[in-house]
Amino acid sequence: MRGPLLVVDAPSLLYRAFFALPSSIENNALLGCVNQVLWAIERHEPRAVVMCFGAEAAVYRKELLPAYHAGRPPMPDDLARQWADARAFFEAFGWLVIDHDALEADDLLGSLATIEAEAGGRVVLFTGDRDMFQCVGEHVVVLFPGGKDGPTVIDEAGVRERYGIEPSQVPDFIALRGDPSDGIPGGRGIGEKTAREILRVHGSLEEAITNAAKERPKVAMTLREQGAQLREFKHMATLVGVPLDRPADRPTAFGPAADAAEARGMGRLAGRLRELVSSS
Protein backbone atom coordinates (compact mmCIF):
# COMPACT_ATOMS: atom_id res chain seq x y z
CA MET A 1 0.00 0.00 0.00
CA ARG A 2 1.21 3.50 -0.85
CA GLY A 3 2.41 5.37 2.22
CA PRO A 4 0.63 8.36 3.75
CA LEU A 5 1.55 12.00 3.26
CA LEU A 6 3.44 13.15 6.35
CA VAL A 7 2.63 16.82 7.00
CA VAL A 8 4.66 18.44 9.77
CA ASP A 9 3.86 21.49 11.90
CA ALA A 10 7.46 22.73 11.75
CA PRO A 11 7.03 25.61 14.26
CA SER A 12 5.49 23.26 16.82
CA LEU A 13 8.32 20.72 16.57
CA LEU A 14 11.08 23.35 16.46
CA TYR A 15 9.82 25.05 19.61
CA ARG A 16 9.41 21.75 21.44
CA ALA A 17 12.90 20.61 20.49
CA PHE A 18 14.49 23.94 21.41
CA PHE A 19 13.12 23.84 24.95
CA ALA A 20 13.48 20.07 25.39
CA LEU A 21 17.16 19.74 24.44
CA PRO A 22 20.05 21.43 26.30
CA SER A 23 21.23 24.77 24.91
CA SER A 24 24.75 23.32 24.93
CA ILE A 25 23.76 21.23 21.89
CA GLU A 26 24.49 23.22 18.77
CA ASN A 27 21.41 23.62 16.59
CA ASN A 28 19.29 21.83 19.20
CA ALA A 29 15.96 22.87 17.63
CA LEU A 30 16.92 21.65 14.15
CA LEU A 31 18.40 18.45 15.51
CA GLY A 32 15.43 17.60 17.71
CA CYS A 33 12.89 18.43 15.01
CA VAL A 34 14.65 16.29 12.39
CA ASN A 35 15.04 13.37 14.79
CA GLN A 36 11.29 13.45 15.44
CA VAL A 37 10.48 13.51 11.73
CA LEU A 38 12.90 10.63 11.07
CA TRP A 39 11.16 8.68 13.87
CA ALA A 40 7.87 9.22 12.03
CA ILE A 41 9.37 8.27 8.67
CA GLU A 42 10.71 4.97 10.04
CA ARG A 43 7.29 4.02 11.42
CA HIS A 44 4.88 5.40 8.83
CA GLU A 45 6.94 5.16 5.59
CA PRO A 46 5.37 8.27 4.04
CA ARG A 47 5.24 8.85 0.31
CA ALA A 48 6.45 12.42 0.93
CA VAL A 49 7.18 14.82 3.79
CA VAL A 50 5.90 18.41 3.87
CA MET A 51 7.25 20.90 6.43
CA CYS A 52 4.77 23.73 7.00
CA PHE A 53 5.49 27.24 8.28
CA GLY A 54 3.23 30.26 8.55
CA ALA A 55 2.56 33.56 10.25
CA GLU A 56 2.94 33.58 14.04
CA ALA A 57 -0.68 34.77 14.16
CA ALA A 58 -3.05 34.83 11.21
CA VAL A 59 -3.93 38.38 10.18
CA TYR A 60 -7.69 37.85 10.20
CA ARG A 61 -7.58 36.23 13.65
CA LYS A 62 -5.69 39.22 15.08
CA GLU A 63 -8.27 41.52 13.52
CA LEU A 64 -11.10 39.60 15.20
CA LEU A 65 -9.32 39.42 18.57
CA PRO A 66 -6.27 41.65 19.19
CA ALA A 67 -5.38 39.51 22.23
CA TYR A 68 -4.91 36.46 19.98
CA HIS A 69 -1.37 35.12 20.62
CA ALA A 70 -0.57 38.41 22.37
CA GLY A 71 0.68 36.69 25.51
CA ARG A 72 3.36 34.67 23.74
CA PRO A 73 6.97 35.69 24.48
CA PRO A 74 9.29 36.75 21.65
CA MET A 75 11.34 34.04 19.94
CA PRO A 76 14.73 33.46 21.63
CA ASP A 77 17.66 34.67 19.55
CA ASP A 78 19.26 31.24 19.21
CA LEU A 79 15.99 29.73 18.04
CA ALA A 80 15.57 32.60 15.53
CA ARG A 81 19.02 31.80 14.13
CA GLN A 82 18.09 28.15 13.62
CA TRP A 83 14.67 29.09 12.27
CA ALA A 84 16.33 31.12 9.52
CA ASP A 85 18.34 28.03 8.51
CA ALA A 86 15.44 25.58 8.73
CA ARG A 87 14.26 25.76 5.10
CA ALA A 88 17.71 25.02 3.66
CA PHE A 89 18.27 22.21 6.14
CA PHE A 90 14.89 20.55 5.56
CA GLU A 91 15.16 20.87 1.79
CA ALA A 92 18.49 19.00 1.95
CA PHE A 93 16.40 16.01 3.10
CA GLY A 94 14.26 16.28 -0.02
CA TRP A 95 11.31 17.47 2.05
CA LEU A 96 8.89 20.00 0.60
CA VAL A 97 8.85 23.24 2.62
CA ILE A 98 5.85 25.57 2.31
CA ASP A 99 5.13 28.87 4.06
CA HIS A 100 2.35 31.45 4.25
CA ASP A 101 2.74 35.07 5.30
CA ALA A 102 -0.88 35.73 6.36
CA LEU A 103 -2.13 32.37 7.67
CA GLU A 104 -0.65 29.93 10.18
CA ALA A 105 1.06 26.60 9.65
CA ASP A 106 -2.12 24.97 11.04
CA ASP A 107 -4.09 26.23 8.06
CA LEU A 108 -1.59 24.69 5.66
CA LEU A 109 -1.70 21.37 7.51
CA GLY A 110 -5.48 21.31 7.38
CA SER A 111 -5.54 22.23 3.69
CA LEU A 112 -3.09 19.50 2.75
CA ALA A 113 -5.07 16.97 4.81
CA THR A 114 -8.22 17.83 2.87
CA ILE A 115 -6.48 17.78 -0.52
CA GLU A 116 -4.80 14.43 0.12
CA ALA A 117 -7.88 12.75 1.61
CA GLU A 118 -10.10 13.93 -1.25
CA ALA A 119 -7.56 12.44 -3.69
CA GLY A 120 -7.88 9.07 -1.95
CA GLY A 121 -4.66 9.26 0.05
CA ARG A 122 -3.89 8.93 3.74
CA VAL A 123 -2.44 11.66 5.94
CA VAL A 124 -0.38 11.82 9.12
CA LEU A 125 -0.34 15.32 10.65
CA PHE A 126 2.64 15.65 12.99
CA THR A 127 1.82 18.45 15.43
CA GLY A 128 1.60 19.31 19.11
CA ASP A 129 -1.41 21.57 18.51
CA ARG A 130 -4.67 20.02 19.72
CA ASP A 131 -6.63 22.37 17.45
CA MET A 132 -5.58 20.03 14.63
CA PHE A 133 -7.80 17.27 16.02
CA GLN A 134 -10.56 18.87 13.92
CA CYS A 135 -8.86 17.37 10.84
CA VAL A 136 -8.98 13.77 12.09
CA GLY A 137 -11.12 11.43 10.03
CA GLU A 138 -11.21 8.13 8.20
CA HIS A 139 -8.06 8.98 6.22
CA VAL A 140 -6.39 11.50 8.54
CA VAL A 141 -4.68 11.00 11.91
CA VAL A 142 -2.67 13.31 14.14
CA LEU A 143 0.74 12.21 15.39
CA PHE A 144 1.00 13.97 18.74
CA PRO A 145 4.50 14.35 20.24
CA GLY A 146 5.57 13.67 23.79
CA GLY A 147 4.14 10.23 24.53
CA LYS A 148 5.82 7.82 26.94
CA ASP A 149 6.90 5.57 24.07
CA GLY A 150 7.18 8.32 21.48
CA PRO A 151 4.54 10.34 19.61
CA THR A 152 0.98 9.03 19.85
CA VAL A 153 -1.36 8.42 16.92
CA ILE A 154 -4.69 10.15 17.53
CA ASP A 155 -7.55 8.85 15.39
CA GLU A 156 -11.29 9.52 15.62
CA ALA A 157 -11.65 7.22 18.63
CA GLY A 158 -8.70 8.99 20.26
CA VAL A 159 -10.36 12.40 19.93
CA ARG A 160 -13.57 11.02 21.46
CA GLU A 161 -11.59 9.42 24.29
CA ARG A 162 -9.67 12.63 25.09
CA TYR A 163 -12.48 15.16 24.78
CA GLY A 164 -15.76 13.28 24.54
CA ILE A 165 -16.59 15.05 21.26
CA GLU A 166 -16.35 14.37 17.54
CA PRO A 167 -13.39 15.82 15.56
CA SER A 168 -15.80 18.05 13.62
CA GLN A 169 -16.90 19.63 16.92
CA VAL A 170 -13.41 20.79 17.93
CA PRO A 171 -13.88 24.42 16.75
CA ASP A 172 -17.21 24.61 18.63
CA PHE A 173 -15.52 23.15 21.70
CA ILE A 174 -12.66 25.69 21.55
CA ALA A 175 -15.14 28.55 21.13
CA LEU A 176 -17.10 27.49 24.21
CA ARG A 177 -14.24 26.42 26.49
CA GLY A 178 -11.65 28.89 25.23
CA ASP A 179 -7.97 28.32 24.51
CA PRO A 180 -5.57 30.09 26.91
CA SER A 181 -2.53 29.31 24.76
CA ASP A 182 -4.08 31.26 21.87
CA GLY A 183 -5.69 33.95 24.01
CA ILE A 184 -9.26 32.87 23.15
CA PRO A 185 -11.31 33.42 26.36
CA GLY A 186 -14.34 31.25 25.53
CA GLY A 187 -17.75 31.62 27.13
CA ARG A 188 -18.08 33.10 30.61
CA GLY A 189 -18.41 30.33 33.18
CA ILE A 190 -18.03 27.57 30.58
CA GLY A 191 -15.22 25.10 31.19
CA GLU A 192 -14.27 21.86 29.48
CA LYS A 193 -16.95 19.73 31.14
CA THR A 194 -19.75 22.19 30.39
CA ALA A 195 -18.59 22.72 26.81
CA ARG A 196 -18.56 18.97 26.23
CA GLU A 197 -22.07 18.60 27.69
CA ILE A 198 -23.43 21.48 25.60
CA LEU A 199 -22.14 19.81 22.42
CA ARG A 200 -23.42 16.40 23.51
CA VAL A 201 -26.92 17.83 23.88
CA HIS A 202 -27.03 20.32 20.99
CA GLY A 203 -24.44 19.00 18.54
CA SER A 204 -23.05 22.41 17.60
CA LEU A 205 -22.44 25.91 18.93
CA GLU A 206 -25.09 27.35 16.59
CA GLU A 207 -27.76 24.95 17.84
CA ALA A 208 -26.77 25.70 21.44
CA ILE A 209 -27.18 29.44 20.86
CA THR A 210 -30.52 28.91 19.10
CA ASN A 211 -31.79 26.72 21.95
CA ALA A 212 -30.15 28.60 24.82
CA ALA A 213 -33.45 28.70 26.74
CA LYS A 214 -33.16 24.94 27.31
CA GLU A 215 -29.90 25.36 29.28
CA ARG A 216 -29.55 26.19 32.96
CA PRO A 217 -29.80 29.93 33.63
CA LYS A 218 -26.09 30.88 33.82
CA VAL A 219 -25.18 28.94 30.67
CA ALA A 220 -28.25 30.26 28.86
CA MET A 221 -27.25 33.83 29.73
CA THR A 222 -23.73 33.29 28.38
CA LEU A 223 -25.03 31.79 25.14
CA ARG A 224 -27.50 34.65 24.63
CA GLU A 225 -25.22 37.54 25.63
CA GLN A 226 -22.05 36.21 23.99
CA GLY A 227 -23.59 34.53 20.98
CA ALA A 228 -21.95 36.79 18.37
CA GLN A 229 -18.60 36.65 20.14
CA LEU A 230 -18.71 32.87 20.46
CA ARG A 231 -19.37 32.62 16.71
CA GLU A 232 -16.25 34.72 16.14
CA PHE A 233 -14.25 32.43 18.42
CA LYS A 234 -15.40 29.44 16.40
CA HIS A 235 -14.45 31.22 13.18
CA MET A 236 -10.97 31.80 14.62
CA ALA A 237 -10.65 28.17 15.69
CA THR A 238 -11.74 26.82 12.30
CA LEU A 239 -8.90 26.21 9.84
CA VAL A 240 -8.82 28.22 6.62
CA GLY A 241 -8.55 26.38 3.32
CA VAL A 242 -5.54 27.31 1.19
CA PRO A 243 -5.41 26.41 -2.53
CA LEU A 244 -2.40 24.11 -2.84
CA ASP A 245 -1.25 21.47 -5.28
CA ARG A 246 -1.21 17.89 -4.09
CA PRO A 247 2.46 17.08 -3.29
CA ALA A 248 4.19 14.56 -5.53
CA ASP A 249 5.96 11.51 -4.12
CA ARG A 250 9.35 12.57 -2.71
CA PRO A 251 11.59 10.04 -0.96
CA THR A 252 13.87 11.37 1.76
CA ALA A 253 17.38 12.08 0.41
CA PHE A 254 19.50 10.57 3.18
CA GLY A 255 22.85 11.23 1.44
CA PRO A 256 22.48 15.01 0.94
CA ALA A 257 20.84 15.18 4.36
CA ALA A 258 23.93 13.59 5.94
CA ASP A 259 26.15 16.21 4.31
CA ALA A 260 23.88 19.01 5.56
CA ALA A 261 23.91 17.59 9.08
CA GLU A 262 27.70 17.26 9.05
CA ALA A 263 28.05 20.88 7.94
CA ARG A 264 25.99 21.97 10.97
CA GLY A 265 28.01 20.04 13.51
CA MET A 266 25.56 17.13 13.80
CA GLY A 267 28.07 14.33 13.37
CA ARG A 268 26.01 11.70 15.11
CA LEU A 269 22.95 12.45 12.99
CA ALA A 270 25.11 12.46 9.85
CA GLY A 271 26.37 8.96 10.71
CA ARG A 272 22.84 7.72 11.26
CA LEU A 273 21.75 9.14 7.90
CA ARG A 274 24.69 7.52 6.08
CA GLU A 275 23.71 4.17 7.60
CA LEU A 276 20.23 4.70 6.15
CA VAL A 277 21.77 5.36 2.73
CA SER A 278 23.67 2.08 2.81
CA SER A 279 20.66 0.08 4.01
CA SER A 280 18.22 1.50 1.46
HELIX and SHEET records of a PDB file:
HELIX    1   1 ALA A   10  ALA A   20  1                                  11    
HELIX    2   2 ASN A   28  HIS A   44  1                                  17    
HELIX    3   3 VAL A   59  LEU A   64  1                                   6    
HELIX    4   4 ASP A   77  ALA A   92  1                                  16    
HELIX    5   5 ALA A  105  GLU A  118  1                                  14    
HELIX    6   6 ARG A  130  CYS A  135  5                                   6    
HELIX    7   7 GLU A  156  TYR A  163  1                                   8    
HELIX    8   8 PRO A  167  GLN A  169  5                                   3    
HELIX    9   9 VAL A  170  ARG A  177  1                                   8    
HELIX   10  10 GLU A  192  HIS A  202  1                                  11    
HELIX   11  11 LEU A  205  THR A  210  1                                   6    
HELIX   12  12 ALA A  212  LYS A  214  5                                   3    
HELIX   13  13 PRO A  217  GLU A  225  1                                   9    
HELIX   14  14 GLY A  227  ALA A  237  1                                  11    
HELIX   15  15 PHE A  254  ALA A  263  1                                  10    
HELIX   16  16 GLY A  267  SER A  279  1                                  13    
SHEET    1   A 6 LEU A  96  ILE A  98  0                                        
SHEET    2   A 6 ALA A  48  CYS A  52  1                                        
SHEET    3   A 6 LEU A   5  ASP A   9  1                                        
SHEET    4   A 6 VAL A 123  PHE A 126  1                                        
SHEET    5   A 6 VAL A 140  PHE A 144  1                                        
SHEET    6   A 6 THR A 152  ILE A 154 -1                                        
END                                                                             
